[in-house]
Structure formats: C-alpha cells, structure tokens
Amino acid sequence: MERLSFQQLPFAVKIAMWVVFNNAWWSIEEFVIDRRGLWKYMPYYRVANACVWDLAVALIIAVAIWRASRRSSSHPA
C-alpha cells in the first residue's frame, strides 16, 4: 500500500481536518480560557460568543490546510 500525501486527499477529508482542529480550539477555549479566567488578558475576547480570536484561529487553520494541500510533491515536509 502506497502512502498518500496530504495534497492527494479528497476535499471532504481536508474539510474534516479543518473541523477537527476548530473543535480542538473550541475545547481549549471552553475548558481552559473561559474556566480559568484567561479571557481577562485577551483583548477583544468575548466569553461564550464568537469573537476575533475565533475568526483568527479559523483562518489560520484554513491557511495552513490550504498551504499543505498546495505544497508540491517534490518538496516533502
């Protein structure tokens, strides 16, 4: 069986990866940031609401997945 590169994976798998990493962020946000009170030190953070931090993390994850899927197979990571 041959190993697949991230670039060769179907689009649905890439979307699933985005969802998984966003769920990880939401879990960190809920169980660490909100419950420990770290949100007091994060500008523009809103407890229990969507905020700039959520958008930033979602965009960073999307860009990372996009770059990983655009990487040439001649340049393995």
Residue pairs with C-beta under 8 A, 6 or more apart in sequence:
5 71
5 73
5 76
6 14
6 68
6 69
6 71
7 68
7 69
7 70
7 71
7 73
9 69
14 65
14 69
17 65
18 58
18 61
18 62
18 65
21 61
22 57
22 58
22 61
25 54
25 57
25 58
25 61
26 54
29 53
29 54
32 38
33 39
33 42
33 45
34 47
34 48
39 45
39 47
42 53
44 51
44 52
44 53
45 51
45 52
45 53
71 77
